[in-house]
């Protein structure tokens, strides 16, 4: 470069279009754009990218039924992250939660980044919570019409009742129920109802602690979830002997009577051994024959640390009331005390993705999917700013942009061609202006 030659000094090169850098977000489809997109679809019915933008536009315009129809066609042509995510969001808006979950799982197969996968996990976990509530409401609403006889090997476990004065131990109502479900779940001849499902029924029926141990209440709860038998029980604290006693009862939902009992008592430190004793006692009273492998699996303890289990139980309690931030903290504390506590580690990870507002609202997924909308480009107003900025550096290039783009939205591939950029996916709107100051 010769000293006498005047070259512009580029102080900021953000511009509206970046020739190098990361993949940039496209703007949302505005309701005013829908007619033109619909007309374009009539001309190109098999343009997958056009279908995705139209479907996303319908979703943003609160027209979810139309969005579902268009996005299903888009996914049939090619399964992409934005297509499957917006399809899931549209299914949610129409109340089809099962279909939404299936769409999100499909999106997980094409997700590329950690943030995409985390938002999907958050949305799936949130939908599970919503489905449990819906199931409970529908089960109670249709209770009078229940006529089916549940399979005899189906068992549910109600939250237990703590009878004591030390409120630090009250979360064991959930913890003991969780252990029972886990241990009974290894018996291949039994079908277990999820603990969270029974908790949702208890919440919907607004059962008090006292009602949870009433035989008629247990029978009713079991019928609502299609279980033939329900296990209920109490955790008693004997201050004089400093012992804890577990008393479990198996209730038949068909006869409404007691079908089996089991109990165990010892120091609190022996809680895990007591629970195993109780499980074997209940299974024996029901005449269930265990294989050696099943018996061995039941004897395995979730953790060797009682304080870790208490923290885990507090996490279950917080999760049941919808406080995922507190649940994540308790699960994390449990896993920190015992890194081998697998259930605590798993639930800590699952609860953590639910602590932010994006996971619960779906806004995070919509933002991520919207950033990948195909065909996104610059509006005419932004193209004018782009042309004016580039005119200061290369008037011929600015003129080309004006001729190619000012008649409507800039298509990425055409803008890339104008700027001699190989990858059109590197072109996008970032909302910054190129500042060009010629040297004096």
C-alpha positions in Angstrom: 0.0 0.0 0.0 1.4 3.4 -1.0 1.3 6.3 1.5 -0.5 8.6 -1.0 -3.3 6.2 -1.7 -6.5 6.9 0.2 -8.1 3.7 1.6 -11.2 3.7 3.8 -10.7 2.7 7.4 -13.4 0.2 8.5 -14.0 0.8 12.2 -17.0 -1.5 12.5 -17.8 -4.4 10.2 -20.9 -5.9 11.8 -23.3 -4.6 9.1 -26.6 -6.2 8.3 -25.0 -9.0 6.5 -21.8 -10.8 7.6 -19.6 -12.5 5.1 -17.9 -14.6 7.8 -18.9 -15.7 11.2 -21.6 -17.8 12.8 -25.0 -18.8 11.5 -27.3 -15.8 12.0 -31.0 -15.6 12.9 -33.7 -14.9 10.4 -36.7 -12.7 11.3 -40.0 -14.0 12.4 -42.7 -14.4 9.8 -45.1 -11.5 10.2 -48.8 -12.0 9.7 -48.7 -9.5 6.8 -46.4 -11.9 5.0 -48.7 -14.9 5.2 -50.7 -14.1 2.0 -47.6 -13.9 -0.1 -46.3 -17.1 1.4 -49.6 -18.8 0.7 -49.5 -17.6 -2.9 -45.9 -18.9 -3.2 -47.0 -22.3 -1.8 -49.7 -22.6 -4.5 -46.9 -22.3 -7.0 -44.4 -24.5 -5.2 -46.4 -27.0 -3.1 -43.3 -29.2 -2.5 -40.9 -26.5 -1.4 -40.0 -27.8 2.1 -38.4 -24.6 3.2 -41.3 -22.5 2.1 -43.7 -24.9 4.0 -41.6 -24.5 7.2 -41.8 -20.7 7.0 -45.5 -20.7 6.3 -46.2 -23.2 9.1 -44.1 -21.1 11.6 -46.0 -18.0 10.4 -49.3 -19.7 11.1 -48.1 -20.7 14.6 -47.0 -17.2 15.3 -50.4 -15.9 14.1 -52.2 -18.2 16.5 -53.5 -20.4 13.7 -52.2 -23.7 15.1 -54.5 -26.1 13.2 -53.3 -24.7 9.8 -49.7 -24.8 11.2 -50.1 -28.5 11.9 -51.3 -29.3 8.4 -48.5 -27.3 6.7 -45.7 -28.5 9.0 -46.7 -32.1 8.7 -46.3 -31.8 5.0 -42.9 -30.1 5.5 -41.7 -32.9 7.9 -42.9 -35.5 5.4 -40.6 -33.9 2.8 -37.6 -33.5 5.1 -37.3 -33.8 8.9 -35.4 -30.7 10.1 -35.1 -29.1 13.5 -37.2 -26.0 12.8 -39.9 -28.1 11.0 -40.3 -30.7 13.8 -40.0 -28.1 16.7 -42.7 -25.8 15.2 -44.9 -28.9 14.6 -44.5 -29.8 18.2 -45.4 -26.3 19.3 -48.4 -26.3 17.0 -49.6 -29.6 18.3 -49.3 -28.2 21.9 -51.4 -25.2 20.9 -54.1 -27.6 19.7 -54.0 -29.6 22.9 -52.5 -32.7 21.3 -49.8 -33.3 23.9 -49.0 -36.9 22.8 -48.4 -35.7 19.3 -46.3 -32.8 20.5 -44.1 -35.2 22.5 -43.6 -37.4 19.5 -42.6 -34.3 17.4 -40.1 -33.2 20.0 -38.5 -36.6 20.2 -38.2 -36.5 16.4 -36.6 -33.1 16.7 -34.1 -34.5 19.2 -32.8 -36.9 16.5 -31.7 -33.9 14.4 -30.7 -31.5 17.1 -27.1 -30.4 16.8 -26.2 -28.2 19.8 -26.4 -28.6 23.5 -28.8 -25.7 23.8 -31.2 -27.3 21.4 -31.1 -30.6 23.2 -31.5 -29.0 26.6 -34.6 -27.0 25.5 -36.1 -30.2 24.0 -35.6 -32.0 27.3 -37.1 -29.1 29.2 -40.2 -29.1 27.0 -40.6 -32.9 27.2 -40.4 -32.8 31.0 -42.9 -30.0 31.2 -45.3 -31.8 28.9 -45.0 -34.9 31.1 -46.1 -32.8 34.1 -49.0 -31.4 32.2 -50.1 -34.8 31.0 -50.1 -36.1 34.5 -52.4 -33.3 35.6 -54.7 -33.8 32.6 -54.8 -37.5 33.2 -55.8 -37.0 36.9 -58.5 -34.6 36.0 -59.9 -36.8 33.2 -59.8 -39.9 35.5 -61.7 -38.2 38.2 -64.2 -36.7 35.8 -65.0 -40.0 34.2 -64.9 -42.0 37.5 -68.6 -42.8 37.4 -68.2 -44.4 34.0 -65.4 -46.7 35.0 -66.4 -50.3 34.1 -63.1 -52.0 33.2 -61.5 -54.5 35.5 -57.8 -53.8 36.0 -55.2 -56.4 35.3 -54.5 -58.4 38.5 -50.8 -57.8 38.4 -51.0 -54.0 38.3 -49.9 -52.2 41.5 -49.8 -48.5 42.5 -48.1 -46.9 45.5 -49.7 -43.9 47.2 -47.6 -41.3 49.0 -47.0 -42.5 52.5 -48.0 -40.7 55.7 -45.4 -39.5 58.2 -46.6 -39.8 61.8 -44.0 -37.9 63.9 -42.8 -34.6 65.2 -39.5 -34.2 63.3 -40.5 -32.3 60.2 -37.1 -32.9 58.7 -38.3 -36.5 58.1 -41.6 -35.6 56.6 -40.2 -35.7 53.0 -39.7 -39.5 53.5 -43.4 -39.7 52.6 -42.3 -39.3 49.0 -38.9 -41.0 49.4 -40.2 -44.3 50.8 -42.9 -44.4 48.1 -40.2 -43.9 45.5 -38.1 -46.7 46.9 -41.1 -49.0 46.9 -41.9 -48.3 43.3 -38.3 -48.8 42.3 -38.0 -52.1 44.1 -41.3 -53.5 43.0 -40.5 -52.4 39.5 -37.8 -55.1 39.2 -40.4 -57.8 39.6 -41.2 -58.9 36.1 -44.6 -60.3 37.0 -45.8 -56.9 38.2 -46.8 -53.7 36.4 -46.1 -50.6 38.4 -48.0 -47.3 38.1 -45.5 -44.4 38.2 -45.2 -42.6 41.5 -45.8 -39.2 39.9 -49.1 -40.5 38.4 -50.4 -41.5 41.8 -49.2 -38.2 43.2 -51.2 -36.4 40.5 -54.3 -38.4 41.5 -53.7 -37.6 45.2 -53.4 -33.9 44.3 -56.5 -33.9 42.1 -58.5 -35.5 44.8 -56.9 -33.1 47.4 -56.2 -36.0 49.7 -55.1 -35.2 53.2 -52.4 -37.2 54.9 -55.0 -39.0 56.9 -57.1 -39.9 53.9 -54.1 -41.4 52.1 -54.1 -44.3 54.6 -57.8 -45.0 54.5 -58.6 -48.3 52.7 -61.6 -46.9 50.7 -59.5 -43.9 49.5 -56.7 -46.3 48.4 -59.2 -48.5 46.5 -60.7 -45.5 44.8 -57.3 -44.0 43.8 -56.2 -47.4 42.4 -59.3 -47.7 40.3 -58.7 -44.3 38.8 -55.3 -45.3 37.5 -56.3 -48.8 36.5 -54.4 -50.7 39.3 -55.7 -53.9 40.8 -53.9 -53.2 44.1 -52.6 -50.2 45.9 -49.9 -50.1 48.6 -50.3 -47.4 51.2 -48.5 -47.0 54.5 -47.3 -44.9 57.4 -43.9 -43.9 58.8 -44.1 -43.9 62.6 -41.6 -42.3 64.9 -41.3 -43.7 68.4 -39.6 -41.1 70.6 -39.2 -43.4 73.5 -37.3 -46.1 71.6 -35.8 -43.7 69.0 -37.1 -46.1 66.4 -38.8 -45.7 63.0 -41.6 -48.1 62.0 -42.8 -48.7 58.5 -46.3 -50.2 58.2 -47.6 -51.1 54.7 -51.0 -52.3 53.6 -52.0 -53.7 50.2 -55.6 -52.8 49.3 -57.6 -54.6 46.6 -59.4 -52.1 44.3 -62.0 -54.6 43.3 -63.0 -55.9 46.7 -62.1 -52.8 48.6 -60.5 -55.0 51.3 -56.9 -55.5 52.6 -55.0 -58.0 50.5 -51.7 -58.0 52.3 -49.6 -56.4 55.0 -46.0 -55.8 55.9 -44.0 -54.0 58.5 -40.4 -53.3 59.7 -38.9 -51.3 62.6 -35.4 -50.2 63.5 -33.3 -47.1 64.0 -33.5 -44.4 61.4 -30.0 -45.2 60.2 -31.3 -48.6 59.2 -34.1 -47.1 57.0 -32.9 -48.8 53.8 -32.7 -52.2 55.4 -36.2 -51.7 56.9 -37.6 -50.8 53.4 -36.2 -54.0 51.9 -37.6 -56.0 54.7 -41.0 -54.4 54.1 -40.9 -55.1 50.4 -40.2 -58.8 50.9 -42.9 -59.0 53.5 -45.5 -57.4 51.2 -44.5 -59.6 48.2 -44.7 -62.7 50.4 -48.2 -61.8 51.6 -49.3 -61.5 48.0 -47.8 -64.8 47.0 -45.3 -63.4 44.5 -42.4 -65.7 43.7 -39.1 -64.0 43.1 -36.3 -65.2 41.0 -32.8 -65.0 42.5 -32.0 -62.1 40.1 -35.1 -60.2 41.2 -34.3 -60.8 44.9 -30.8 -59.6 44.4 -31.9 -56.5 42.6 -34.3 -55.6 45.4 -31.6 -55.7 48.0 -29.6 -53.0 46.2 -29.7 -49.7 48.0 -30.1 -46.4 46.1 -27.4 -44.8 48.3 -25.4 -45.5 51.4 -25.9 -42.0 52.7 -29.1 -41.3 54.6 -28.7 -37.5 54.4 -28.3 -37.8 50.7 -31.6 -39.7 50.6 -33.3 -37.1 52.7 -32.2 -34.4 50.3 -33.4 -36.5 47.4 -36.8 -36.9 49.2 -37.0 -33.1 49.6 -36.4 -32.9 45.9 -39.3 -35.1 45.2 -41.5 -33.0 47.4 -40.4 -29.8 45.7 -40.9 -31.3 42.2 -44.4 -32.5 43.1 -45.4 -28.9 44.0 -43.9 -27.6 40.8 -40.8 -25.9 42.4 -38.2 -27.2 40.0 -35.5 -24.7 41.1 -35.7 -26.1 44.6 -36.0 -29.6 43.3 -32.8 -29.2 41.3 -31.0 -27.8 44.3 -32.0 -30.7 46.5 -31.2 -33.4 43.9 -27.8 -31.7 43.3 -27.1 -31.7 47.0 -28.0 -35.4 47.2 -25.7 -36.2 44.3 -22.9 -34.2 45.8 -23.1 -36.2 49.1 -23.1 -39.4 47.2 -21.8 -39.3 43.6 -23.0 -42.9 43.1 -26.6 -41.9 43.8 -27.8 -42.5 40.2 -31.4 -41.4 40.7 -30.3 -38.1 42.3 -27.9 -37.4 39.4 -30.5 -38.1 36.8 -33.2 -36.0 38.5 -30.8 -33.2 39.1 -30.1 -32.9 35.4 -33.8 -33.2 34.4 -34.9 -30.6 37.0 -32.2 -28.1 36.1 -33.5 -27.7 32.6 -36.9 -26.8 34.0 -35.7 -24.0 36.3 -35.8 -21.3 33.6 -38.9 -19.7 32.1 -38.0 -20.8 28.6 -38.4 -24.5 29.3 -41.9 -24.0 30.7 -43.2 -21.5 28.1 -41.7 -23.1 25.0 -40.2 -19.7 24.1 -36.7 -21.2 24.1 -37.6 -23.8 21.5 -39.5 -21.2 19.4 -36.4 -18.9 19.5 -34.0 -21.7 18.5 -36.2 -23.0 15.7 -37.0 -19.5 14.5 -33.2 -18.7 14.2 -33.0 -21.5 11.6 -36.0 -20.5 9.5 -35.1 -21.0 5.9 -35.3 -18.2 3.4 -34.8 -15.5 6.0 -33.4 -12.3 4.5 -33.2 -8.5 4.7 -36.2 -6.3 4.3 -36.1 -3.5 1.7 -35.3 -0.9 4.4 -32.3 -2.9 5.6 -31.2 -3.4 2.0 -31.1 0.4 1.5 -28.9 0.8 4.6 -26.7 -2.0 3.3 -26.4 -0.4 -0.1 -25.7 3.1 1.3 -22.9 1.7 3.5 -21.3 -0.3 0.8 -21.5 2.6 -1.6 -18.8 4.3 0.4 -16.4 1.4 -0.1 -17.4 -0.1 -3.4 -20.1 1.8 -5.4 -20.4 -0.9 -8.0 -21.3 -3.5 -5.4 -23.8 -1.1 -3.8 -25.4 -0.6 -7.2 -25.7 -4.3 -7.7 -27.4 -4.8 -4.4 -29.8 -2.0 -5.2 -30.7 -3.6 -8.5 -31.0 -7.1 -7.1 -32.7 -6.6 -3.8 -34.7 -3.4 -3.3 -37.7 -4.9 -5.0 -38.5 -7.1 -2.0 -36.9 -9.3 0.6 -33.3 -10.3 -0.1 -32.8 -14.0 -0.7 -29.7 -15.3 1.0 -28.3 -17.0 -2.0 -28.7 -13.9 -4.2 -27.1 -11.7 -1.6 -24.3 -14.2 -1.2 -23.8 -14.1 -5.0 -23.7 -10.3 -5.0 -21.1 -10.2 -2.2 -19.2 -13.2 -3.6 -19.8 -15.2 -0.5 -19.6 -19.0 -1.0 -22.0 -20.0 1.8 -25.4 -18.3 1.8 -26.0 -19.6 5.3 -23.4 -17.2 6.6 -25.6 -14.3 5.4 -28.2 -13.0 7.8 -29.7 -10.1 9.7 -27.8 -9.0 12.8 -29.1 -5.4 13.2 -25.7 -3.6 13.1 -24.6 -1.0 10.6 -21.2 -0.9 8.9 -19.5 2.3 9.8 -17.1 3.4 7.1 -14.9 6.5 7.6 -12.6 7.5 4.8 -9.1 8.4 5.9 -8.3 12.1 5.5 
